[in-house]
Amino acid sequence: MLLLYLSLLLLALAVHGVRKRFRYWEDRRVPYVTPTFPTGNLRGFGRKFHIFTIMERCYKQLKGKGPFGGIFMYTNPAALALDLDFVKNVLVKDFQYFEDRSFYYNEKDDPLEAHLVALEGTRWKNLRSKVTPIFSSGKMKMMFPTMIRVANDLSRLLIKEIEEEKNIEMKEILARYTTDVIGNCAFGVDCNSLYNPEAEFRQMGKKAFTFRFLKVLIAQQFREIARALHVTFFDSDVTNFFLKVVKDTVEYREKNNVQQNDFMSLLMQLKDPGPESDESKNQQGYLSIEEIAAQAFMFFLAGFETSSTTMSFCLYELSVNAKLQERARESVLLSIEKHGSMNYDAIRDMQFLEQCINESLRKYPPIASLPRTVTRNYPVPDSDGVVLRRGTTMVIPIYAIHHDSEYYPDPETYDPDRFNPDQVSQRNPFCFIPFGGGPRTCIGLRFGMMQIRIGLAILLKHFRFTVSSKTVVPLQISPNDLVLSFKGGLWLKLEKL
């Protein structure tokens, strides 16, 4: 009987705790979306709905009620940004209160997780300052010939493929293209996944993305418990593979004095040179081999999936809009004619193609929402004394903002003219944030956009794309992937020009 009373008491305490937790925003007079136990406002997440669907629904329910609203990720309260001025505060103006990205990582069990995207505080600041020069426009220009070479391989592969079959599944081929580009540029390794889909680099890249967004989100919400349980995002064979690639590459280049125009050579300039005092190493900002591997791994993961899905969405829209496709192709051909070849300046001068890419990023942002952590108590401006407490998760709903009719009339229509210079100049810049913004904006923005431009320019120059009997129209989004992506692939019909 005593055991029964104790059980009932514990149950009553738990129920009371959850109810108190769910009154968090009400007690602070902040408008919020009513939660349900145990998922809070995430009911159906990962099974029926992608996170963008849930955040957009909350955004629409709360918009106009304040600069931000309250939501619940399971039993944890989180703040959802609703106003563009408030978004600017979070990302730029009051960045010192929102420095951390709120990404879970477990460096102890997997050194590859301690990369620039996840690190926090002083470690992030120091590392960011070290690697920022690697992504300058000058460094991108150095890597341009490698990207063009891989893009030409892509074209040759497709010419061969359409001799046998006109209907091609493009999403996988584009992922192999970006794998080869980044494998070459980040690791200095010729992956050859375009011609060999079973190449180890491609298989390990795919395996690295087999984790589910649900696992990511739960780990983020209960970090200490996840670390105590040794939760990591990547299988040990993935970690061991990429660590070995980096160690072998660095050892070979040091032994043979090899210099290449890629990220690896630039990262090696930051490598720990050997036996010196720890104080001396810290002052000079050296990286360990594990830290170098983590950054190269981050460049690879952040670049190949987001870039290939952006290219896929763009090709899908141009395939169902023949007139837009012809305008994009004309933009490519005129720029090549103007500059004499498909060189670096020509790629940067393809204005309408750039508009198509930006409209694809608006309609299908690869990362649908952007998390931040409140790093110290933040008095919300013009809010009658509301304070966001240290440790609170802040969510910027990128997809919802990009689909807000206040900023983009008829937002479900694909219209690249939204991004002609005149229209862009009339909009608040914080209504288009596919790469984030402020000091923690995506460091690989230039690189990602360059490989997207090159790949699409080569494809439009050599092929016409149309929908086929296998094309799913309208397209469907996979509900449980971290990066916004197609469900069931992208089948298109190709015609060589």
Secondary structure, DSSP 8 states (H G I E B T S, - for coil): -HHHHHHHHHHHHHHHHHHHHTTHHHHTT--B---BTTTBT-TTBTTTB-HHHHHHHHHHHHTTSSSEEEEEETTEEEEEE--HHHHHIIIIITGGGS-B------TTT-GGG-STTT--HHHHHHHHHHHGGGGSHHHHHHHHHHHHHHHHHHHHHHHHHHHH-SEEEHHHHHHHHHHHHHHHHHH-----TTT-TT-HHHHHHHHHT-S-HHHHHHHHHTHHHHHHTT--SS-HHHHHHHHHHHHHHHHHHHHHT---SSHHHHHHTTB--SS--HHHHHHHT-B-HHHHHHHHHHHHHHHHHHHHHHHHHHHHHHHH-HHHHHHHHHHHHHHHHHHSSS-HHHHHT-HHHHHHHHHHHHHS-SS--EEEE--S-EE-TTSSS-EE-TT-EEEE-HHHHHT-TTTSSSTTS--GGGGSHHHHHTS-GGG--TT--GGGS-TTHHHHHHHHHHHHHHHHHHEEEEE-TT--SS--B-TT-SS--BSS--EEEEEE-
